Amino acid sequence: MVSPPHTSSDTPPGTDAGRHADAGHAEHAADAAGRPPKRAGALIAVLGALTGVAPLATDMYVPGFPAMGATLHASSSAVQLTMTAFLAGLVVGQVLVGPVSDGLGRRGLLIWGSIGFTVLSVACAVAPTIEVLTAARFLQGVCGAAGMVLARAVLTDLFHGPDIPRYFALLSQILGVAPVAAPVVGGAVLSVATWRAVFVVLAAIGALLLLAVLAKVPESLPSERRHRGGIGGTFRAMGALLGNRAFMGYVLVLGFSAAALFGYISGSSFVFENLYGVSATVYSLIFACNAIAMLLAGAAFGRLARRRVPLNTLLTAGVCVSVLGALVQVLLLATVGGTLAGTWICLFLTLGGIGVTFPATMSLGQTLGRAAPGAASALLGGLQFLFGAVASPLVGAFGEDSSAPMALLMLIALAAAALCLLTLVRPWQRRGETTG
């Protein structure tokens, strides 16, 4: 079934929960509450859906931007601001909900988050002005963040040892697939209805997730394992994590890798369609192929982790591969110039490395922050989307006559990830590795 409880090589200092976790993880794992179900498949499926709904909602409505602007009498920049508002909501929601769940538990917040996401999706569907839509999108992001941050926390509560990286690899694969699937699903909806129907579909998804949470997601954090001291105590636990060098190293490696990924997502359509002249259909195939690179890399990570290959070794390999792909792309641009095949191959390699980096940093970071899983999940997920949101507009800001801005942004971000790996994580110390 699942591996026995383990001890982590580090616990955030200075909190009662941290000392309590060091003293009695094995005892807590035997409690009647907070134990993984005998058949975990349904639970993992629901947690995966909770992880994927926010990325799906991020850009599922993108194909309807022109019609949305016409309907609401809004400029293109005002319409794009609705996406920025949603991303901001995802960051704020994760930072708030994660730590609070360490004191209040997971299930109730998941239920209310699902309700809020459903209601606010309806509000987006009927929004009379762009201002109302922007506000609703921000709050929709806050509620959608609950599913993302708490899915990771629930996994950390219930599973131990080699199960952790396997399940985090699955969540990372969902995060890679959702942005690819979202515009396709949105386009299918728009082929038969207006942009407002996209939010009706999201509301229906939210309602189904609510039912799934009620049926399949137990309370994973028994009252005796929760942080004491109210809201202040939970955020003090987050402060302890902020002072943990290795943990923050994992957070920053994930954040900078996410910046590279979002730079690719925001700039790749321009590079392939405008500079290399491929059609929208061909670009979709290229984008899907590169997404498959992330899926295959995540699957390989999960398999190797199950065979007890050290996670820090896998993380180092992932960062090295992604840096190599980005570096070769920049060198090609500086010497022989950009080509369709060369750019595609380099991006495939880079995204394959990122496909290993994501689940490795999540697994190691959550294990290292096991004394406060919600706070750990909030920092990992919040900074991931914050860095991504900052990086997304930078590609276009530095010009549209070359693929160099995207390539340079990805290389700089990944080089920063490698620097954090060496100076903060210090993978040879194997912090956050499981022993069970």
C-alpha angles and dihedrals in degrees: 000000000000130000119257120265117284138201122242122227090232137033122187106259129233102037131104089226091055092053091043091051092051091051102046121014091127092052093049092049089061093055117117090236122058095032123133116253118257089244106041098177097092093045092051090048091054093046089050091052090049089052094049102045096076095050087046091052092047098074107001088108096047094103087059096055096107093049091044091054091050094047096047095036090237133145121247091252091053090051091049089051088067089066092047089052091052092050090049088052090052091054095045093043094052094047091051103036098043099060093037090056090059087066103032103032132248110263099063093049091047090053094049091043090054091048091049093048091051095047094045092048087058089048089054091050093055099034109142096199139028090246092058090046092051092051092046091049091054092052090043087056092051091053094042089053090064091069093049098046096040095047088063092044093050091051090051091048096051109030134056143181119008092353090072098065092041093056095041088052088056092051090049091051090053089051088053096048099043097068090049094048096043100074090042092053091043091050091051091052092047091052089068104023145017128279089266089067089064089066091045087057090049089050090053090049089050091052091050090049090051090055091046092051091049091050105036113019114080125195101275098187113064116210093252091060096050125106116263126216099062126254092332091058093051092052091046086059088055089051089054090054091050087059094051106100098202094044093051088047090059090046092052094044088054092044096051091044088052089051089056091048094049090046088056093047093050097043107032098080091055092047097049101035103034102030102030096031101230120153123252089254093053090046090053089054091049091048091049091048091053090048088055087056089060092046093050092046091050091049091050090049092053092048094048092046090054087054088057097250102161111263092222089057090052091046091052091049092049094051092046093051093048093047090048092053093049093045094051090049092054092045091051091051091049095049118024097008131243123310132181094241095043094049093046094050093047092049091047089054093045094050091047089058091047088050088064096039095057100057092037094055092043092050095045094041094049091047092049090048096043092127088066107021095168093052091045091050091048093054094044095047098034096054091041091061094036092057090044093051091050093048098047099076095039095078094062093039092066097054143288103233098084142031089231096096092058093043094047094046091052092047094048092048093047092045088054089051090052091049091052089048092055100039103034109019096037091191094203087071090059096215114184095022114144123236099198 
